[in-house]
Amino acid sequence: MARRQLHFGRRRSSNRLLALTALIFIFTLTIAPPVKHYFTQRAQISALQSQLSADHSALQKAREELLLWQDPEYIKSQARERLHFVLPGERQYIVTEGKTDGTQNSTTKIASALVDGQPWYARLIASISETGN
């Protein structure tokens, strides 16, 4: 009879363990989707907050630039710089960034190596391959 009680005790503890495992499994399945949604929403909130702060800084820069464009002197300076405008009676000189000593070679190595009788597409292909190198 002691053996039956011992065997019955083992079965009872294994049934309890099985029931506990089943409860934990069901609890995990029940709580997993809301937890996943919570962390997904927290990540979205964080991304939106960083985007919002970036948008606020861009808005502040745009407001500062708008204030600059309300100043007539700033408008004049931008017209001079961007559009090369001059006031009446002024003379404008534009300096280019090139060599002025006449030593610049206007043809590339590949263009000077090509024969003049070649078709245009051969020159184009040669030019593209030279640029790739």
SETORDREN-424831 format. One line per 2 residues: number of its first residue (from 1); their letters; for each residue x, y, z of N, C-alpha, C. Coordinates in Angstrom, 2 decimals, padded with zeros to 5 digits. Atoms other than C-alpha are relative to their C-alpha. Layout:
N
NUM	A	X Y Z X Y Z X Y Z ~ ...
END
This chain:
133
1	MA	000.81 -001.17 000.00 000.00 000.00 000.00 000.87 001.26 000.00 ~ -000.91 -001.14 -000.01 002.93 002.31 000.62 000.49 000.30 -001.40
3	RR	-000.44 -000.22 001.37 004.01 001.74 -002.92 -001.06 000.73 -000.82 ~ 001.07 -000.67 000.73 000.63 002.80 -004.25 -000.06 001.47 000.36
5	QL	000.02 -001.40 -000.42 000.72 005.98 -002.23 001.19 000.75 -000.59 ~ -001.17 -000.61 000.57 004.22 006.68 -003.42 -000.19 000.21 -001.49
7	HF	000.27 -000.11 001.42 003.21 006.00 -007.01 -001.08 001.05 -000.26 ~ 001.06 -000.98 000.11 000.05 008.06 -006.55 000.53 001.41 000.27
9	GR	-000.63 -001.29 -000.31 002.15 010.88 -005.05 000.83 000.51 -001.16 ~ -000.78 -000.41 001.19 004.43 010.88 -008.07 -000.93 000.49 -001.11
11	RR	000.94 -000.38 001.04 001.46 011.01 -010.39 -000.63 001.35 000.32 ~ 000.60 -001.26 -000.40 -000.07 013.84 -008.40 000.98 001.16 -000.21
13	SS	-000.99 -001.07 000.20 003.19 015.88 -008.48 000.25 000.23 -001.48 ~ -000.20 -000.19 001.44 003.63 015.22 -012.20 -001.23 000.67 -000.62
15	NR	001.20 -000.68 000.48 000.00 016.28 -012.79 000.02 001.47 000.37 ~ -000.12 -001.40 -000.42 000.60 019.43 -010.81 001.03 000.75 -000.86
17	LL	-001.03 -000.60 000.84 003.77 020.13 -012.76 -000.52 000.23 -001.42 ~ 000.59 -000.12 001.33 001.94 019.52 -016.03 -001.02 001.13 -000.03
19	AL	001.00 -001.08 -000.06 -000.90 021.82 -014.98 000.68 001.36 000.13 ~ -000.74 -001.25 -000.15 001.55 024.51 -013.88 000.66 000.40 -001.32
21	TA	-000.63 -000.28 001.29 003.43 024.22 -017.17 -001.04 000.47 -001.01 ~ 001.07 -000.40 000.92 000.18 024.46 -019.13 -000.49 001.41 000.32
23	LI	000.42 -001.35 -000.39 -000.87 027.55 -017.13 001.02 001.04 -000.42 ~ -001.06 -000.94 000.39 002.48 029.23 -017.72 000.00 000.18 -001.52
25	FI	000.03 -000.07 001.45 002.28 028.40 -021.44 -001.19 000.83 -000.48 ~ 001.19 -000.76 000.38 -001.28 029.77 -021.74 000.17 001.47 000.38
27	FT	-000.25 -001.37 -000.44 -000.31 032.85 -019.74 000.98 000.71 -000.94 ~ -000.98 -000.57 000.92 002.69 033.42 -022.01 -000.63 000.31 -001.35
29	LT	000.68 -000.24 001.28 000.57 033.04 -025.15 -000.99 001.16 000.10 ~ 000.97 -001.07 -000.17 -002.00 035.42 -023.72 000.67 001.37 000.10
31	IA	-000.64 -001.29 -000.26 000.42 038.14 -022.67 001.02 000.41 -001.06 ~ -001.04 -000.31 000.98 002.93 037.94 -025.55 -000.42 001.06 -001.03
33	PP	000.37 -001.03 001.00 000.98 039.92 -028.22 -000.11 001.42 000.57 ~ 000.03 -001.36 -000.53 000.20 042.90 -025.96 001.39 000.54 000.35
35	VK	-001.36 -000.45 -000.32 003.82 043.03 -024.80 000.73 000.39 -001.28 ~ -000.63 -000.32 001.28 004.99 042.93 -028.41 -000.52 001.33 -000.53
37	HY	000.58 -001.26 000.45 002.57 045.72 -029.32 000.50 001.17 000.84 ~ -000.50 -001.06 -000.88 003.74 047.74 -026.34 001.39 000.45 -000.45
39	FT	-001.36 -000.36 000.40 007.38 047.60 -027.39 000.04 000.58 -001.40 ~ 000.07 -000.58 001.34 006.49 048.28 -031.03 -000.48 001.45 000.06
41	QR	000.51 -001.36 -000.13 004.49 051.33 -030.02 001.01 000.91 000.68 ~ -001.04 -000.82 -000.64 007.28 052.55 -027.75 001.07 000.40 -001.01
43	AQ	-000.98 -000.31 001.04 009.70 052.33 -030.68 -000.55 001.04 -000.97 ~ 000.62 -000.99 000.89 007.26 054.23 -032.90 -000.08 001.37 000.66
45	IS	000.07 -001.27 -000.73 006.78 056.89 -030.25 001.37 000.65 000.05 ~ -001.36 -000.54 -000.04 010.52 057.29 -029.90 000.42 000.56 -001.35
47	AL	-000.35 -000.48 001.35 010.97 057.60 -033.67 -000.77 001.28 -000.33 ~ 000.79 -001.20 000.28 008.16 060.14 -033.90 000.48 001.19 000.82
49	QS	-000.53 -001.10 -000.81 009.60 062.18 -031.04 001.29 000.55 -000.59 ~ -001.24 -000.49 000.62 013.00 062.35 -032.75 -000.31 000.74 -001.30
51	QL	000.40 -000.69 001.22 011.31 063.30 -036.03 -000.61 001.36 000.34 ~ 000.62 -001.25 -000.43 009.31 065.96 -034.21 001.06 001.02 000.41
53	SA	-001.05 -000.94 -000.39 012.43 067.48 -032.68 000.80 000.48 -001.22 ~ -000.68 -000.41 001.23 014.14 067.48 -036.10 -000.86 001.00 -000.78
55	DH	000.91 -000.92 000.69 011.07 069.17 -037.60 -000.04 001.35 000.69 ~ -000.02 -001.27 -000.74 011.09 071.79 -034.83 001.27 000.79 -000.31
57	SA	-001.23 -000.72 000.30 014.72 072.61 -035.51 -000.01 000.52 -001.44 ~ 000.11 -000.47 001.39 014.04 072.83 -039.28 -000.95 001.20 -000.08
59	LQ	000.94 -001.12 -000.03 011.08 075.11 -038.56 000.66 001.25 000.56 ~ -000.70 -001.15 -000.59 013.24 077.34 -036.37 000.99 000.60 -001.00
61	KA	-000.92 -000.50 001.02 015.87 077.59 -039.13 -000.74 000.73 -001.10 ~ 000.79 -000.66 001.04 013.18 078.46 -041.66 -000.51 001.36 000.48
63	RE	000.45 -001.28 -000.55 011.84 081.19 -039.36 001.14 001.02 000.02 ~ -001.15 -000.90 -000.01 015.33 082.63 -038.95 000.33 000.48 -001.41
65	EL	-000.28 -000.40 001.37 015.84 082.62 -042.72 -001.07 000.97 -000.51 ~ 001.06 -000.92 000.38 012.46 084.31 -043.20 000.27 001.39 000.56
67	LL	-000.35 -001.30 -000.58 013.56 087.05 -040.83 001.14 000.66 -000.77 ~ -001.09 -000.55 000.80 016.75 087.45 -042.87 -000.51 000.60 -001.31
69	WQ	000.51 -000.46 001.29 014.79 087.83 -046.10 -000.89 001.23 000.15 ~ 000.77 -001.23 -000.19 012.77 090.67 -044.56 000.91 001.22 000.09
71	DP	-000.96 -001.10 -000.06 015.94 092.77 -044.33 000.40 000.40 -001.42 ~ -000.35 -000.42 001.37 016.50 094.86 -047.50 001.50 -000.14 -000.32
73	EY	-001.43 000.14 000.24 020.28 094.78 -047.09 000.38 -001.45 -000.31 ~ -000.26 001.41 000.27 020.28 090.98 -046.99 -000.47 -000.37 -001.41
75	IK	000.51 000.25 001.35 018.17 090.90 -050.15 000.98 000.53 -001.04 ~ -000.99 -000.57 000.93 020.67 093.19 -051.89 001.24 -000.87 -000.08
77	SQ	-001.22 000.82 000.01 023.60 091.04 -050.81 -000.23 -001.33 -000.71 ~ 000.29 001.25 000.69 021.89 087.88 -052.03 -000.16 000.20 -001.50
79	AR	000.12 -000.29 001.43 021.02 089.49 -055.37 001.37 000.20 -000.62 ~ -001.36 -000.17 000.52 024.65 090.50 -055.79 000.72 -001.34 -000.10
81	ER	-000.74 001.27 -000.06 025.98 087.08 -054.80 -000.57 -001.04 -000.95 ~ 000.60 001.09 000.76 023.52 084.74 -056.46 -000.30 000.37 -001.45
83	LH	000.44 -000.39 001.33 022.30 086.71 -059.47 000.99 000.91 -000.71 ~ -001.04 -000.88 000.54 025.39 088.87 -060.04 -000.57 001.36 -000.40
85	FV	000.55 -001.32 000.26 023.35 092.07 -059.89 000.99 001.05 000.48 ~ -000.81 -001.15 -000.42 025.11 095.43 -059.65 -000.90 001.22 000.06
87	LP	000.74 -001.25 -000.08 023.86 098.84 -058.68 000.40 000.89 -001.17 ~ -000.36 -000.90 001.11 023.78 101.58 -061.31 001.30 000.74 000.31
89	GE	-001.29 -000.68 -000.16 027.23 103.04 -061.84 001.11 -000.93 000.48 ~ -001.02 000.95 -000.44 029.06 099.95 -060.52 000.43 -000.87 -001.17
91	RQ	-000.52 000.90 001.02 031.20 097.63 -062.62 000.32 -001.32 000.68 ~ -000.19 001.31 -000.61 031.29 093.93 -061.93 001.05 -000.78 -000.78
93	YI	-001.02 000.87 000.58 034.23 091.64 -062.53 -000.21 -001.40 000.55 ~ 000.16 001.39 -000.42 033.87 087.86 -062.45 001.32 -000.71 -000.27
95	VT	-001.28 000.69 000.11 037.04 085.90 -061.80 -000.30 -001.50 -000.11 ~ 000.18 001.44 000.17 037.10 082.34 -063.10 001.20 -000.71 000.59
97	EG	-001.06 000.77 -000.63 039.15 079.62 -061.48 000.68 -000.89 -001.03 ~ -000.70 000.78 001.00 041.29 078.48 -064.36 001.43 000.49 -000.13
99	KT	-001.37 -000.42 000.24 044.92 078.57 -065.37 000.00 001.02 -001.13 ~ -000.04 -001.05 001.02 045.72 081.69 -067.35 001.33 000.03 -000.73
101	DG	-001.32 -000.03 000.63 049.27 080.81 -068.42 000.02 -000.72 -001.35 ~ 000.09 000.61 001.32 048.08 078.91 -071.52 000.57 -001.41 -000.07
103	TQ	-000.58 001.34 000.03 049.53 075.53 -070.49 -001.05 -001.09 000.11 ~ 001.05 001.00 -000.10 046.16 073.81 -070.19 -000.16 -000.71 -001.33
105	NS	000.24 000.81 001.19 045.63 071.00 -072.62 -001.50 -000.21 -000.11 ~ 001.45 000.08 000.12 042.08 071.11 -073.96 -000.48 -001.39 -000.38
107	TT	000.43 001.35 000.37 042.04 067.48 -075.13 000.52 -000.99 001.02 ~ -000.42 001.04 -000.92 042.23 064.38 -073.03 000.94 -000.96 -000.70
109	KI	-000.93 000.98 000.59 044.68 061.55 -073.52 -000.71 -000.89 -001.00 ~ 000.71 000.93 000.88 042.07 059.31 -075.10 -000.46 000.70 -001.28
111	AS	000.45 -000.72 001.18 040.76 061.99 -077.47 001.15 000.27 -000.94 ~ -001.15 -000.24 000.87 044.23 062.76 -078.74 000.52 -001.30 -000.62
113	AL	-000.48 001.28 000.53 044.94 059.04 -079.27 -000.91 -000.56 -001.08 ~ 000.94 000.51 000.99 041.85 058.48 -081.45 000.28 000.59 -001.38
115	VD	-000.15 -000.44 001.38 042.06 058.70 -085.21 -001.25 000.79 -000.39 ~ 001.12 -000.87 000.35 039.85 061.37 -086.78 -001.07 -000.71 -000.80
117	GQ	000.97 000.67 000.85 038.12 058.91 -089.11 -000.93 -000.95 000.75 ~ 000.84 000.93 -000.75 036.51 056.88 -086.32 -001.40 000.57 000.20
119	PW	001.37 -000.49 -000.19 032.73 057.06 -085.85 -000.18 000.59 001.41 ~ 000.23 -000.71 -001.26 031.24 059.12 -083.02 -000.20 -000.94 001.16
121	YA	000.27 000.91 -001.10 030.14 056.10 -080.99 001.29 -000.65 000.51 ~ -001.28 000.51 -000.47 033.71 054.78 -080.86 000.67 001.01 000.92
123	RL	-000.55 -001.06 -000.87 034.83 058.11 -079.42 -000.75 000.05 001.34 ~ 000.81 -000.03 -001.22 031.94 058.03 -076.92 000.38 -001.16 000.93
125	IA	-000.36 001.17 -000.81 032.80 054.51 -075.75 001.40 000.15 000.59 ~ -001.35 -000.22 -000.49 036.47 055.40 -075.46 000.03 001.05 001.11
127	SI	000.06 -001.06 -001.02 035.63 058.54 -073.49 -000.58 -000.54 001.29 ~ 000.61 000.57 -001.20 033.40 056.60 -071.09 000.98 -000.94 000.70
129	SE	-000.95 000.91 -000.62 036.02 053.93 -070.54 001.16 000.74 000.62 ~ -001.08 -000.81 -000.58 038.68 056.59 -069.92 -000.46 000.66 001.30
131	TG	000.53 -000.61 -001.20 036.44 058.29 -067.39 -000.10 -001.02 001.12 ~ 000.10 001.06 -001.02 035.91 054.98 -065.59 001.34 -000.34 000.62
133	N	-001.34 000.29 -000.54 039.65 054.57 -065.15 000.45 001.14 000.83
END
